[in-house]
Amino acid sequence: MNQSTERELRELFAADAADAPDELAVAAAAVRRVHRRRRTLLVAVSVIAVIVAAGVYGVHRPAATPQAQPPVTSSLAPGASAPAADLPAGVEPGDPLAFGAAQCVKPYSPKTLAEQAFAFDGTVTAIGPARTGRSTQPPRDLRSVTFQVHTWFRGGSAGTAVVDMSPPAAGAGTGDATSEHVPAYRIGTRLLVSGTPRWGGAPLADPIAWGCGFTRYYSPSVAAGWATATR
C-alpha cells in the first residue's frame, strides 16, 4: 500500500467517525425513552386501579344504617293509660295510678313487670297506718292498704294481701279531692298492684307497692297483659 492510498483511507475513516453518533448521547436518549415508558405504564396502572376499585365499591358498598324506629305502644308500654271507661269515678287527669309514668328509675314494661316480687288484682277493703317503716330509716308518707285479692299473678296465694303504698288524696271518692298527681283510690277501688319486699326477703315480707305504672287502676286489657307477662 503506497502512502497516497493510506492517506486516503485515514481521511475516509476520520470522516465516518465524525459522522457517527456520540455514545454518551445515544445512552442518554435510551435512558430517557425508558423513563418515559415507565411513567406511561405507571399512569395506566393507576387509572386501571381506580376503575377496578370503583367497581368493587359499587358491588360491595355497605348498606345504609337503618334509622331507629319509635317503639310500638301497647297496653303495657310506659305512658299507656287505662281506657277512660275502666277508670273509677273521681279519677282526675294526672292521677299516677291511671297511667304508666315514663320518667322513672326503672321503666315499666312487660319485662320489668315480670321481675317484680309480687303482683295481683285486688279491691281495697281497708286503709291504715304504714307497716313497713323502721326506726333506723327516714320515714316515708305511706299507708297500709288491705286488698281482697281476685287474681294472683305472682308472689302469693291468699285471699287477702296487705301492702304499703302512697296515700290517697284527701277526700278521695267524695268529690272534694283536689290534689294533682296524687292517687284517688279508696275503699272499693279495684287495682292492679305489684312491688317488692321493702327490706328484702320473701315476696310479701314488708311488701311495698311500686308506682310508675307498676300499680294502677284495674283494666281488663291491662290485667290480661299482666297475666301474659308474668307467666
C-alpha positions in Angstrom: 0.0 0.0 0.0 1.5 3.3 -1.0 1.4 6.4 1.1 -1.3 8.1 -1.1 -3.7 5.2 -0.6 -3.0 5.0 3.1 -3.7 8.7 3.4 -7.0 8.5 1.6 -8.1 5.6 3.8 -7.3 7.6 7.0 -9.3 10.6 5.7 -12.2 8.3 4.9 -12.2 6.6 8.4 -12.0 10.1 10.0 -15.0 11.3 8.1 -17.0 8.2 9.0 -16.0 8.6 12.7 -17.1 12.3 12.6 -20.5 11.3 11.3 -21.1 8.5 13.8 -23.4 9.4 16.8 -21.8 10.1 20.2 -22.0 7.0 22.5 -23.0 9.1 25.6 -25.8 10.8 23.7 -27.1 7.5 22.5 -27.1 6.1 26.0 -28.8 9.2 27.5 -31.5 9.1 24.8 -32.1 5.4 25.6 -32.5 6.1 29.3 -35.0 9.0 28.6 -37.1 6.6 26.5 -37.1 4.0 29.2 -38.2 6.6 31.8 -41.0 7.9 29.6 -42.3 4.3 29.1 -42.2 3.7 32.8 -44.2 6.8 33.5 -46.7 5.9 30.9 -47.0 2.4 32.4 -47.5 3.8 35.9 -50.2 6.2 34.8 -52.0 3.4 33.0 -51.8 1.1 36.0 -53.1 3.8 38.3 -56.1 4.5 36.1 -56.9 0.8 36.0 -56.7 0.5 39.7 -59.1 3.4 40.2 -61.6 1.9 37.8 -61.4 -1.5 39.5 -61.7 0.0 43.0 -64.8 1.9 42.0 -66.4 -1.2 40.6 -65.6 -3.2 43.7 -67.1 -0.5 45.9 -70.2 -0.4 43.8 -70.7 -4.1 44.2 -69.8 -4.4 47.9 -70.9 -1.0 49.2 -72.3 -1.4 52.8 -76.0 -0.9 53.2 -77.0 2.3 54.9 -77.6 2.0 58.7 -81.4 1.8 59.3 -82.8 4.6 61.4 -84.2 3.7 64.7 -88.0 3.4 64.7 -90.2 4.6 67.6 -91.4 1.8 69.9 -94.9 0.4 69.4 -97.3 1.5 72.1 -99.2 -1.3 73.8 -101.3 -1.7 76.9 -98.1 -2.5 78.8 -96.0 0.3 77.4 -94.8 3.2 79.6 -97.3 6.0 79.5 -100.2 3.8 78.4 -103.4 4.9 80.1 -106.2 2.7 81.2 -109.3 3.2 79.0 -111.4 6.0 80.3 -114.4 3.7 80.7 -112.3 1.5 83.1 -111.3 4.3 85.4 -113.1 4.7 88.7 -115.3 7.8 89.2 -113.5 10.8 90.6 -110.1 10.0 89.0 -108.6 13.2 87.6 -106.1 13.7 84.8 -102.6 13.3 86.2 -103.5 10.6 88.7 -100.4 8.4 89.0 -102.4 5.2 89.1 -104.1 6.0 85.8 -101.0 5.6 83.6 -97.5 4.2 83.4 -95.1 7.1 84.1 -92.2 7.3 81.7 -89.8 9.2 84.0 -88.8 6.5 86.4 -85.5 4.9 87.5 -86.9 1.5 86.4 -89.2 1.9 83.4 -92.4 0.0 83.3 -92.6 -2.8 80.7 -93.6 -6.4 80.4 -90.0 -7.5 81.2 -89.7 -5.3 84.3 -93.2 -6.2 85.5 -92.1 -9.9 85.4 -89.2 -9.0 87.7 -91.5 -7.8 90.5 -91.6 -10.0 93.6 -95.5 -9.9 93.7 -98.3 -8.9 91.5 -102.1 -9.2 91.9 -105.5 -7.9 91.0 -107.4 -6.8 94.1 -110.0 -4.5 95.6 -109.2 -2.1 98.5 -111.0 -3.1 101.7 -109.1 -1.1 104.3 -106.6 1.8 104.6 -104.5 2.3 107.7 -101.0 3.4 109.0 -98.0 2.1 107.2 -96.5 -1.2 108.5 -93.1 -1.3 106.7 -91.3 1.6 108.4 -88.2 1.1 110.5 -87.0 3.4 113.3 -83.5 3.4 111.8 -84.7 4.7 108.5 -86.1 8.1 107.5 -89.9 8.0 107.5 -91.9 7.9 104.2 -95.5 9.0 103.8 -97.1 5.7 103.2 -100.4 3.9 104.0 -101.1 0.2 104.7 -103.7 -0.9 102.2 -105.6 -4.2 102.6 -106.9 -5.9 99.4 -109.3 -8.7 98.7 -107.3 -10.5 96.0 -109.1 -11.6 92.9 -106.1 -13.0 91.0 -102.5 -13.6 92.0 -100.1 -13.1 89.1 -97.1 -14.0 91.2 -95.8 -14.0 94.8 -98.8 -15.2 96.8 -101.9 -17.3 97.0 -104.0 -16.0 100.0 -107.4 -14.4 99.6 -106.1 -11.1 101.0 -103.0 -9.0 100.8 -101.7 -6.0 102.8 -99.1 -3.7 101.2 -97.8 -0.2 101.9 -98.3 2.3 99.2 -98.6 6.1 98.6 -101.6 7.6 100.5 -104.7 8.6 98.6 -105.7 12.2 98.1 -107.6 13.7 101.0 -111.3 13.4 100.2 -110.8 10.8 97.5 -114.1 9.5 96.3 -116.1 12.3 97.8 -115.7 14.9 95.0 -113.5 17.1 97.3 -110.1 15.7 96.2 -108.2 18.5 94.5 -104.5 17.4 94.8 -102.9 16.8 91.4 -100.6 13.8 90.9 -102.0 12.0 94.0 -103.8 8.7 93.6 -107.6 8.8 94.2 -108.1 5.2 95.3 -110.4 4.5 98.3 -112.2 1.5 99.8 -113.9 -0.3 97.0 -111.3 0.7 94.3 -110.0 -2.2 92.2 -106.3 -2.0 91.5 -103.6 -4.0 89.7 -100.7 -4.0 92.3 -97.1 -5.1 92.0 -94.0 -4.4 94.1 -91.2 -5.9 96.2 -90.3 -6.5 99.8 -89.1 -3.2 101.2 -86.1 -4.5 103.0 -85.6 -7.7 101.1 -86.6 -11.3 101.9 -89.7 -13.2 100.9 -92.1 -11.5 98.3 -94.6 -10.5 100.9 -92.2 -9.6 103.8 -92.8 -5.9 104.4 -94.3 -5.5 100.9 -94.4 -2.1 99.2 -96.3 -1.3 96.0 -94.4 0.4 93.3 -95.6 3.4 91.3 -94.6 4.4 87.7 -97.2 2.1 86.2 -96.3 -1.0 88.3 -99.5 -0.2 90.4 -102.5 1.2 88.5 -106.3 1.2 88.3 -107.8 -2.1 87.1 -108.4 -2.5 83.4 -109.4 -5.9 81.8 -106.9 -5.3 78.9 -104.0 -4.4 81.2 -104.9 -7.3 83.5 -104.7 -9.7 80.5 -101.3 -8.1 79.7 -100.1 -8.7 83.3 -101.2 -12.4 83.1 -99.2 -12.9 79.9 -96.1 -11.0 81.2 -95.9 -13.0 84.5 -96.4 -16.5 83.2 
